Each structure stands twice: as structure tokens, then as C-alpha cells.
């Protein structure tokens, strides 16, 4: 039987032709740019656009927040304490307007009467007791009717000295309204400089 010649193994790797070696080298180089990504300027531009949108959104949101606050104030009823304080400040404001003399006596009395009725409904201390009467008369004495107010202030001092109760503020308001009505009638008849105003004790 004839002998089979031994198989000889190559001692080194096969040598590729230069074209194939160049192709493999180019293939490796082409794959690298796909794996390594350089930062692009697009995210920066997108970030700036997002910032602009955010600032515009905040500016557009501010009026909406203000509207919501106003709606909540209208929906939530004020507390009794805040309402009473508002009524108190309104009454004091009317007294100050009387001292300034920025309106006629009849106009001021109408404002005072409205403020007084509201103050009485809330029972504020500014319309109670002798101090409230003095504040009312001092307002009138400032500009509107000094003679009448000073006379009534003197009467209050005498009443307190005798230990007698002081006439309440509501009665003084009615009496002052009567005086204004008398003056209006006298002015219409042209007798304001000829006939004295009625005076008397406050009831």
C-alpha cells in the first residue's frame, strides 16, 4: 500500500494582496467616525430656543396668575373682622373729608349718614359714647358750622360735669340734618340773612 504524503501546515498567515489589505484598512477607518460622535452645535441652539420659550411662557403666565388671584378674592367672602375694619376706616375717612371741606354740608352729611348706618350695623366703637359725639362735632366745627358745633360741645361739657347722660350721636346727626334743611328752605325763600336758625335742645 502506497504511503500518503504528510500534510504540511503553513508556518505563517496568508499574505493578502495589497488591494485587499487597503480595503480592510479603509473599512476600519470608515467605521471609526460612526463610533465617535463629535458634539454638534444643534443642542446649544435648542437650549436657547427652550429658554426663550420658557421666558415667553412665564410672561404669558403672569396675567393668568393675576386673574386667578382676583377670581379667588371674589369667590372667597371677607371675614367679619376684615369687613368691620373696612367699615371703621370708611367712617373715619368721611370725618376727615368733613374737616377738609371739599364738598357742601348737605353732600357731606349724606356721606356721613351712609357711613354711620353701616358702622352701626357692625357696631364699631367709633360711633359709641361721648367721644364719638365730640368727633362728630369737631368735624363740623372745623369748617362747616363752627358756631353751632362749639355751642353743642360746650353743652356736652356741662352735661358731663353735672353727671348727666350725653345725648347719643344719632340724635346729633338728626339735629344737624334739621339745621341743614332749614337753611336750604331759607335760601330758597331768600331769607337766609334775615331769619335766625332754630335752636334748641337735642332730643
C-alpha positions in Angstrom: 0.0 0.0 0.0 1.5 3.3 -1.0 2.3 5.9 1.7 0.3 9.1 2.0 2.5 12.1 1.9 2.3 14.2 5.2 0.2 17.4 5.1 2.3 20.4 5.6 0.8 23.3 7.6 1.6 26.9 6.7 4.1 28.4 9.1 2.7 31.9 8.7 -0.6 33.6 8.0 -1.5 34.1 4.4 -0.4 37.3 2.9 -3.3 39.3 1.4 -2.8 41.3 -1.7 -2.3 45.0 -1.3 -5.7 45.9 -2.6 -7.5 43.7 -0.1 -5.2 45.0 2.7 -6.0 48.6 1.7 -9.8 47.8 1.7 -9.6 46.4 5.2 -7.7 49.4 6.4 -10.2 51.8 4.8 -13.1 49.8 6.3 -11.7 50.2 9.8 -11.1 53.9 9.3 -14.6 54.4 8.0 -16.1 52.6 11.0 -14.4 54.9 13.5 -16.3 58.1 12.6 -19.5 56.3 13.2 -18.5 55.2 16.7 -17.0 58.6 17.8 -19.5 61.4 17.6 -18.3 65.0 18.0 -20.6 67.5 19.8 -22.8 69.3 17.5 -23.9 73.0 17.9 -27.6 72.0 17.5 -28.2 71.2 21.2 -26.9 74.6 22.1 -29.4 76.3 19.7 -32.2 74.1 21.0 -31.3 75.1 24.6 -31.5 78.7 23.7 -34.9 78.2 22.0 -36.1 76.4 25.1 -35.0 79.3 27.3 -36.8 81.8 25.1 -39.9 79.7 25.1 -39.7 79.4 28.9 -39.4 83.2 29.3 -42.3 83.8 27.0 -44.3 81.2 28.8 -43.6 83.0 32.2 -44.6 86.3 30.7 -47.8 84.9 29.4 -48.5 83.2 32.7 -48.2 86.3 34.9 -51.5 87.8 33.7 -53.2 84.5 34.2 -52.0 84.3 37.8 -53.2 87.8 38.5 -56.6 86.9 37.1 -56.7 83.8 39.2 -55.9 85.9 42.3 -58.7 88.3 41.5 -61.1 85.5 41.0 -60.2 83.9 44.3 -60.7 87.2 46.1 -64.2 87.5 44.5 -65.0 83.9 45.4 -63.8 83.9 49.0 -66.0 86.1 51.2 -64.2 88.5 53.5 -64.1 87.7 57.2 -66.2 89.6 59.8 -63.0 91.1 61.2 -61.8 92.5 57.8 -65.3 93.8 57.0 -65.5 95.6 60.3 -62.1 97.1 59.9 -63.1 98.3 56.4 -66.3 99.9 57.7 -64.3 101.6 60.5 -61.8 103.1 58.1 -64.6 104.3 55.8 -66.3 106.1 58.7 -63.0 107.8 59.7 -62.4 108.8 56.1 -65.8 110.6 56.0 -64.9 112.5 59.1 -61.6 113.7 57.6 -63.4 114.7 54.4 -65.7 117.0 56.6 -62.6 118.7 58.1 -61.2 119.4 54.6 -64.4 121.0 53.4 -64.1 119.6 49.9 -67.9 119.3 49.5 -71.0 121.0 50.6 -72.6 120.4 54.0 -75.5 118.6 52.6 -73.3 116.3 50.5 -71.0 115.6 53.4 -74.0 114.8 55.7 -75.4 112.3 53.2 -72.0 110.5 53.1 -71.7 110.6 56.9 -75.2 109.2 57.3 -74.5 106.3 55.0 -71.2 105.6 56.8 -72.9 105.9 60.2 -75.7 103.4 59.3 -73.1 100.9 58.1 -71.0 101.5 61.1 -74.0 101.0 63.4 -74.7 97.6 61.7 -71.2 96.5 62.6 -71.3 98.1 66.0 -67.9 99.8 65.7 -66.6 101.8 68.7 -66.1 105.0 66.7 -69.8 105.8 66.8 -70.4 105.0 70.5 -70.2 107.2 73.6 -69.4 110.8 74.2 -66.1 110.6 72.3 -68.0 109.7 69.1 -70.2 112.8 69.6 -67.2 115.0 70.1 -65.5 113.7 67.0 -68.7 114.5 65.0 -69.0 118.0 66.4 -65.3 118.8 66.0 -65.5 117.8 62.3 -68.4 120.2 61.8 -66.6 122.9 63.9 -63.6 122.7 61.6 -65.2 124.4 58.6 -68.9 123.6 58.1 -70.7 125.2 61.1 -68.3 126.3 63.8 -70.8 128.3 65.8 -73.3 125.5 66.2 -70.7 122.8 66.8 -68.9 124.9 69.5 -72.2 125.6 71.3 -73.0 121.9 71.4 -69.5 121.0 72.6 -70.0 123.4 75.5 -73.3 121.8 76.3 -71.7 118.4 76.4 -69.0 119.6 78.8 -71.7 121.0 81.1 -73.7 117.8 80.9 -70.7 115.6 81.8 -69.9 118.0 84.7 -73.3 117.5 86.1 -73.1 113.8 85.8 -75.9 113.6 83.2 -76.0 111.2 80.2 -74.7 112.7 77.0 -77.1 112.7 74.0 -76.2 109.9 71.6 -74.5 110.5 68.2 -77.6 109.5 66.2 -79.6 112.3 67.8 -76.9 114.9 67.0 -76.9 113.7 63.4 -80.7 114.1 63.1 -80.4 117.6 64.6 -77.7 118.7 62.2 -79.8 117.4 59.3 -82.7 119.5 60.5 -80.5 122.6 60.6 -79.3 121.9 57.0 -82.9 121.5 55.9 -83.9 124.8 57.5 -81.0 126.6 55.8 -82.0 125.1 52.4 -85.5 126.4 52.8 -84.4 129.8 53.8 -82.0 130.0 50.9 -84.9 129.1 48.5 -87.1 131.9 50.0 -84.2 134.4 50.1 -84.5 134.8 53.9 -81.2 133.2 54.9 -79.8 136.6 56.1 -83.0 137.8 57.8 -84.2 134.9 59.9 -82.2 133.1 62.5 -81.9 129.3 62.5 -84.0 127.4 65.0 -82.0 126.3 68.0 -83.0 124.0 70.9 -82.1 121.1 72.9 -81.2 117.9 71.1 -83.7 115.1 71.7 
